[in-house]
């Protein structure tokens, strides 16, 4: 059986529109980390969208949240426990994601959704022989229906 392509998901700026001035419509705020502002904002629609994407992709956390994404985010979005790309301890420079992601994906097709793709990520994506898609989110909006359609279209074109 052929493996599904990987879908690498960041949390902050993708599922958590942290940069919005107020809680975006359709999102709820969660105080997972008391004393930290702003609270984490999650959109119920993201759970449905990710479930649909999970039929065509293998979903993977690619976030500094690491295990906390499975602890806090996955249950609220009705996601199963997902594999995790391991990064250096937080805080780390976004450029440090690329080597860890490269090692994790190997030669598999991969789409990566993040709000902070670096120039190194762009170079990495262009240099891969396996199909690769970078989708950059606005950290004030997060994942959108348009982005989901872009991912599904890319998957269909493989």
N, C-alpha and C positions, 0 to 999 in steps of 0.2 A: 504494500500500500504506500502511495506517495505521501510524504509529509506535507501538511499545510504550511504556508508561509507563516513566519513569526510576525506578530503585531506587538511592538514594544511600546509600552505606555508609561508616560510620566504622570505624576499626580498633580503637583502644584503647577498651575498654569494650563493644565489640560483638563483634568477632572475637577480641580479646585480653582475656580477663577479668582484667585487671591487678589489680583490687581484692580478689581472692580471697586468703585467708590462705595457702593452699597451692594447688598445681596441681590444678584441677578434674578430676574423672574424665572420661576421653575426650580430654583435652588433653595436648599435649607442650610442653616448654619449649625455647626456642631462644635462644641468646646472639648475636643479630644485632648487638647494640651492646655489646661487652665493657665491663665496668665499670658498666653500668647495671643497677639492680635494680628490680623483679624482672625476670627474663627474660621475653621475649615468649611467651605461651601461645596455642597454636592448637589447635583441635579438628578432627579429621579429618572429623567429620560435617558441619561447616560447608561443606566443599567440595562434598559431595553436595547439601546444601540449596541452596547458591548456584547450582549447575548447574541444579537444578530451577527455581529462581526465574528464572534467565537465559533460560528458554524463554518466560516471560511478561513479563519486564521487560528493559530495557537497564540492565545493572549499571554503576555509576559509583562511583569512589572519592570520598568526601567526608570527607577526613581530613587532618590535618596531616602525615601520612606522605607524601602526594603521590606522587612517583615511586617512593619506597621501598616503597610498597604493591605496586606491580607487580614490583619487584626481589625482595622478600623473601616477601611473603604470597601473591601470586598463584600462583607455581610450587608452593608447598607444598599449596595447596588445589586444584590443577589447574584454575586459572582462566586465561582468556586475559588479555592485556594489556587493561586497562580504561581508559576515559577518566577524566580527573581534574578535579575542581573545584579551581581554584587559590585558595589562601587567602593572607593576609599571612604573612610569615615567622614561624616558631615562636620563642618562645611567643606565642600570641595569645589574646585573650579569646574564649570560645565564641560570644559575641554577634556576633563579626566573621564568622562563617560565613554568616549570613543574607544579607547583600548579595551575596556571591559565589555562593551557591546560587541566589538569585533570578535573577541574571544568567544563570547556566548553564541553568536549567530553562526560562526563558522562559514560554511558555503551555502547556507540556506537562504532562500528569498526572504526579505524582511522589509517591513514598513515600520517606521519609527515616528511616533507622535510626541512632540516636545515643544515647549515654548521658548527654548534657548538653544537651538541648533547653532553650533559654532562653525567657523570657517573650516575647522578640522573635520567636523561631521560632514560638511558638504564635499570636501575632498575625498573622505572615506567612501561616501555613497557613490560618487562618480567613479572611483577606482575599483569597485567591486565587480567581479564577473557575474555574481548572482544578482537577479533583479532586486533593486533596492528603491524604496520610496521614503523620502523625508516629508512629513507633514508638520508644518509649524503653526502652532496655535497662538492666538492673542491671549496673554495671561489675564486679561480682564473679561474675556468671553469664554475661554476654554473650548472644549470639543463642541463642534457644531454639526448640524445635519448635513451641511455641504461637505464637511471633512469626511463624514461617514460615507457619503456617496462617492467621494474621490477614492477612498480606500477600497470600497466594493468594486468600483470600476477598474482600478488597478489590478485587483485580485482576479477579476473575470478575464482581463487581458493577458494574464500569465499563460 
